[in-house]
Structures are given as structure tokens and as C-alpha cells.
Amino acid sequence: MGTSLLREEESPAILVNETGASPFVLICEHASNRLPAVLGSLGLAPEDMTRHIAWDIGADAVARLLSARLDAPLIMQRYSRLAYDCNRPPESPDAMPALSEIFTIPGNQSLTPAQRLARIEEIYRPFHAAVSRLLDRRAALGQDTMVVSIHSFTPVYKGKRRTLEVGVLFDRDERLGRRILTGLAGVDARANEPYGPQDGVLHTLNIHGAVRGLDHAMIEIRNDLISQPEGQKAWAGTIGAVLEQLVMPQSKTLAARG
């Protein structure tokens, strides 16, 4: 394996509706189970690449539906988190995991510094540069912005069943997360479950939301609820309605002023 990773392949950042007028900017770092061709299969069987270890099942579809409903810009990562998990910094062992849940990732064993650097420079840096450019452009236009990342989690993790339906995650700034939780009344939704700041899962939000002083939160949906189109539509509807309610008073105020 050489140090050139993407060669003639596409950018790691997929931009959907990038000029959307919504105050929400959506990010989906684990949207895809695609691997760069040069990495082959990473030594995994085809069925392994359909598992949660490779991507967030259903998150891509829910994020796209939310983008359309809210008229929100959406940035998704084109490649599997097994190539590089863009929600982790380069220093994290989970950025290029040798072990994911209970699965050994043969192609990530004993990576050389050059191989690791290629993934950092060709996947991680361009993806986050795309997020920064979008947020910079909105700042220059004076657009209000709230950053929401869309994820899904497996209902069984290392043999332990999870019953919650939605997790809303936040770190140092809990304002938006608490408002989303309030809106999800009637849903089994919990703060900082099944993961939290201690698990290092808020990297993207911390570097793009926190440092800019933007409201931000992560939404995690149990993936058996959104593995099929019917569930994806239903949960995009539920979450979309909550997010719309958060900006509705602002919209009414602006309309009244106009």
C-alpha cells in the first residue's frame, strides 16, 4: 500500500444544498461504508462492511431528508469511518481503528506513519476544511447558524442491548441539546447516551461549533429504527418537527418585523 490514498477518487466531503437558508447546518461524518479503492476491503468480508462498524446505518437517509425538509446545508463524509473516522482527531486510536467493537480490522493493523498521514491529509483535513468553508461563508453573509450532527447507534453493543431510541449529545455547551431533548417529549430520548464527551465523540462539534460560539448538538438514533425507508421518513419527520419548533419563534418575530 503506497502513501497515495484517493488518487483519482472523489473528495471526502459531499455537500448537499450548501446554500440552504435554514439556520441549521447538518453534518453526517459516518454516512458511507465506501472504502478508497487503494485500501481494498481492509481484509474484511463484504457482510462486515454492512455492519455498524463501517458506517452509521440509516444516518445518510435521515440527514438527507432533514436537509430537504429544513432547507438546511448538509455535509457528509464520502468514505467509511474504517478508512478514517472524521469525528476523531488524528491523535485518537479510533481515528483509524485496529479494532472496532469486537471486530479486528486487518487492514488497519500496523499502519506506517506514511499510511496514517495519507489518510489524515486526504480524508480528515479536506472534510473538515469543507465544513470550515461553509461556516465561514455563512458567517460572512451574517447568517445565524446552529450545527447539528446526525448519527445512529447499534441496538446491541458488545452483547449489551440498548433500549433508548434517541441520544442527544453535548459537551461544554448544552443549550441546543437541552432544547432538542425537551422537544422530544414522548420519545425515549436521553442526554449523553449511549455515548458522551468522555468517549471522545464530540470532536467535530467541538472544533466547528464550540470554537465559533455556535449552538451545536449531536443526535444519535438507534439504527434498527431507521434501517428501512419507512423508519427513516418517520424519524426525519419527528426530529425535523422538533428542529422547526426551535426556530419558529424567531421566524415569526422576523415576519412580524417585516
C-alpha positions as CSV (number, residue, x, y, z in Angstrom):
1,M,0.0,0.0,0.0
2,G,1.5,3.3,-1.1
3,T,1.1,6.7,0.5
4,S,-1.3,8.0,-2.2
5,L,-4.8,7.3,-1.0
6,L,-7.6,8.8,-3.1
7,R,-5.6,9.2,-6.4
8,E,-8.4,9.9,-8.9
9,E,-11.2,9.4,-6.5
10,E,-13.7,11.9,-5.3
11,S,-13.4,14.4,-2.4
12,P,-14.3,13.1,1.0
13,A,-16.8,15.8,1.5
14,I,-20.3,15.5,0.0
15,L,-22.1,18.9,0.0
16,V,-25.9,18.8,-0.2
17,N,-27.9,22.0,-0.5
18,E,-25.0,24.1,0.6
19,T,-26.8,27.4,0.1
20,G,-29.8,26.3,2.1
21,A,-31.4,29.1,4.1
22,S,-32.0,27.2,7.3
23,P,-30.1,28.3,10.5
24,F,-29.2,24.6,10.8
25,V,-26.1,23.2,9.3
26,L,-26.2,19.4,9.3
27,I,-23.1,17.1,9.4
28,C,-23.0,13.4,8.9
29,E,-19.5,12.1,9.4
30,H,-20.4,8.4,9.2
31,A,-22.7,8.5,6.2
32,S,-20.9,5.9,4.0
33,N,-19.4,2.4,4.1
34,R,-17.4,3.1,0.9
35,L,-13.6,2.5,1.0
36,P,-11.0,4.1,-1.1
37,A,-10.0,1.6,-3.8
38,V,-6.4,1.5,-2.8
39,L,-7.4,0.2,0.6
40,G,-9.2,-2.8,-0.9
41,S,-11.5,-4.4,1.6
42,L,-9.2,-3.8,4.6
43,G,-9.3,-7.5,4.9
44,L,-13.0,-7.6,5.8
45,A,-15.8,-9.7,4.4
46,P,-18.5,-7.9,2.4
47,E,-21.0,-8.5,5.2
48,D,-18.7,-6.8,7.6
49,M,-18.9,-3.6,5.6
50,T,-22.7,-3.6,6.0
51,R,-22.3,-3.6,9.8
52,H,-22.3,-0.6,12.2
53,I,-18.5,-0.8,12.4
54,A,-18.3,0.6,8.8
55,W,-20.9,3.4,9.0
56,D,-24.0,4.7,10.8
57,I,-26.8,2.7,9.3
58,G,-29.7,5.0,8.2
59,A,-28.0,8.2,9.1
60,D,-27.3,9.2,5.5
61,A,-31.0,8.9,4.5
62,V,-32.3,10.7,7.7
63,A,-29.8,13.5,7.2
64,R,-30.8,14.0,3.5
65,L,-34.5,14.0,4.4
66,L,-33.8,16.6,7.2
67,S,-31.8,18.7,4.7
68,A,-34.7,18.8,2.3
69,R,-37.3,19.4,5.0
70,L,-35.5,22.2,6.7
71,D,-33.7,23.7,3.6
72,A,-30.5,23.0,5.5
73,P,-27.0,22.6,4.2
74,L,-25.6,19.1,4.8
75,I,-22.0,17.9,4.7
76,M,-21.4,14.1,4.6
77,Q,-18.2,12.1,4.7
78,R,-17.9,10.0,1.5
79,Y,-15.7,7.2,2.9
80,S,-16.1,4.7,5.7
81,R,-15.1,5.5,9.2
82,L,-12.8,2.4,8.9
83,A,-10.7,4.4,6.5
84,Y,-10.7,7.4,8.7
85,D,-13.3,8.4,11.4
86,C,-13.7,12.1,10.8
87,N,-15.3,12.6,14.2
88,R,-11.9,11.8,15.8
89,P,-8.7,13.8,15.8
90,P,-5.5,12.3,14.3
91,E,-4.1,11.6,17.7
92,S,-7.0,9.3,18.6
93,P,-6.5,5.5,18.2
94,D,-10.1,5.3,17.0
95,A,-9.4,7.6,14.0
96,M,-8.1,4.5,12.1
97,P,-9.3,1.7,14.3
98,A,-7.4,-1.6,14.5
99,L,-10.4,-2.9,16.5
100,S,-14.0,-1.8,16.2
101,E,-16.4,-3.1,18.7
102,I,-15.5,-6.9,18.6
103,F,-14.2,-6.8,15.1
104,T,-10.5,-6.8,14.2
105,I,-9.8,-4.6,11.1
106,P,-6.9,-6.4,9.4
107,G,-6.1,-3.5,7.0
108,N,-5.6,-1.1,9.9
109,Q,-3.1,-3.2,11.7
110,S,0.5,-1.8,12.0
111,L,-0.1,1.2,9.7
112,T,3.1,3.0,8.9
113,P,3.4,6.7,9.7
114,A,3.2,7.5,5.9
115,Q,0.0,5.5,5.6
116,R,-1.6,7.2,8.6
117,L,-0.5,10.6,7.3
118,A,-2.1,9.9,3.9
119,R,-5.4,9.2,5.5
120,I,-5.1,12.3,7.7
121,E,-4.2,14.6,4.7
122,E,-6.5,13.1,2.1
123,I,-9.7,12.4,4.2
124,Y,-9.7,14.1,7.6
125,R,-8.2,17.5,6.6
126,P,-10.3,18.1,3.4
127,F,-13.5,17.0,5.1
128,H,-13.1,19.5,7.9
129,A,-11.8,22.2,5.6
130,A,-15.1,21.8,3.7
131,V,-17.1,22.3,6.9
132,S,-15.0,25.3,7.8
133,R,-15.5,26.9,4.4
134,L,-19.3,26.5,4.7
135,L,-19.4,28.0,8.1
136,D,-17.0,30.8,7.1
137,R,-19.3,31.7,4.1
138,R,-22.4,31.8,6.3
139,A,-20.5,34.0,8.8
140,A,-19.6,36.4,6.0
141,L,-23.2,36.5,4.9
142,G,-24.4,37.2,8.5
143,Q,-26.5,34.0,8.6
144,D,-27.4,32.6,12.0
145,T,-26.1,29.1,12.3
146,M,-26.6,26.1,14.6
147,V,-24.6,22.9,13.9
148,V,-26.3,19.5,14.3
149,S,-24.6,16.2,13.5
150,I,-26.7,13.2,12.7
151,H,-25.6,9.7,13.8
152,S,-27.0,6.3,14.5
153,F,-26.1,3.7,17.1
154,T,-26.3,-0.1,17.2
155,P,-29.0,-1.6,19.4
156,V,-26.6,-4.2,20.7
157,Y,-23.1,-3.2,21.6
158,K,-20.6,-5.8,22.8
159,G,-23.5,-8.1,23.8
160,K,-25.4,-5.5,25.7
161,R,-28.9,-4.4,24.5
162,R,-29.7,-0.7,24.3
163,T,-33.4,0.3,24.7
164,L,-33.2,4.1,24.3
165,E,-34.4,5.4,20.9
166,V,-32.5,8.7,20.6
167,G,-29.5,10.1,22.3
168,V,-28.8,13.9,22.3
169,L,-25.1,14.6,22.9
170,F,-23.3,17.7,24.0
171,D,-20.2,18.7,25.8
172,R,-19.4,22.2,27.3
173,D,-22.4,23.9,25.7
174,E,-25.7,22.1,26.4
175,R,-28.1,24.9,25.3
176,L,-29.2,23.4,22.0
177,G,-29.1,19.8,23.2
178,R,-31.4,20.5,26.1
179,R,-33.9,22.3,23.9
180,I,-33.9,19.3,21.5
181,L,-34.5,16.9,24.4
182,T,-37.4,19.0,25.6
183,G,-38.9,18.8,22.2
184,L,-38.6,15.0,22.1
185,A,-41.1,14.5,24.8
186,G,-42.8,11.2,24.4
187,V,-39.7,9.7,22.9
188,D,-37.2,7.6,24.9
189,A,-34.5,10.3,24.4
190,R,-31.6,10.8,26.9
191,A,-28.8,13.2,27.3
192,N,-25.3,11.9,26.5
193,E,-26.3,8.3,25.9
194,P,-25.3,5.8,24.6
195,Y,-22.1,7.9,24.3
196,G,-20.9,11.1,25.8
197,P,-18.0,13.6,25.9
198,Q,-15.9,11.0,27.8
199,D,-16.0,8.8,24.8
200,G,-14.4,11.4,22.5
201,V,-17.4,11.5,20.1
202,L,-17.9,15.3,20.1
203,H,-14.8,16.2,18.2
204,T,-16.5,17.6,15.1
205,L,-18.9,19.7,17.2
206,N,-16.1,21.0,19.5
207,I,-13.9,22.2,16.6
208,H,-16.6,23.7,14.5
209,G,-19.4,24.7,16.9
210,A,-17.7,25.4,20.2
211,V,-14.8,27.4,19.0
212,R,-17.1,29.6,16.9
213,G,-19.6,30.1,19.8
214,L,-22.3,28.4,17.7
215,D,-25.1,26.4,19.3
216,H,-24.5,22.7,18.5
217,A,-25.6,19.2,19.3
218,M,-25.4,15.6,18.2
219,I,-28.4,13.4,17.5
220,E,-28.0,9.7,17.7
221,I,-30.9,7.4,16.6
222,R,-31.0,3.7,17.2
223,N,-30.2,2.2,13.9
224,D,-32.9,-0.6,13.8
225,L,-35.4,2.3,13.8
226,I,-34.0,3.8,10.7
227,S,-32.7,0.9,8.7
228,Q,-35.6,1.0,6.3
229,P,-37.2,3.9,4.3
230,E,-40.4,3.9,6.4
231,G,-38.5,4.4,9.6
232,Q,-36.1,6.9,8.1
233,K,-39.1,9.1,6.9
234,A,-40.8,8.8,10.3
235,W,-37.8,9.8,12.4
236,A,-36.7,12.5,10.0
237,G,-40.3,13.8,10.5
238,T,-40.1,13.6,14.2
239,I,-36.7,15.3,14.5
240,G,-37.4,17.8,11.8
241,A,-40.6,18.9,13.6
242,V,-38.5,19.4,16.8
243,L,-35.9,21.5,15.0
244,E,-38.5,23.5,13.2
245,Q,-40.1,24.4,16.5
246,L,-36.8,25.7,17.8
247,V,-36.6,28.3,15.1
248,M,-40.3,29.0,14.7
249,P,-40.4,31.9,17.3
250,Q,-37.5,33.5,15.5
251,S,-39.2,33.1,12.1
252,K,-42.5,34.6,13.5
253,T,-40.6,37.5,15.0
254,L,-38.8,38.2,11.7
255,A,-42.1,38.1,9.8
256,A,-43.7,40.5,12.3
257,R,-40.8,42.9,11.9
258,G,-41.1,42.7,8.1
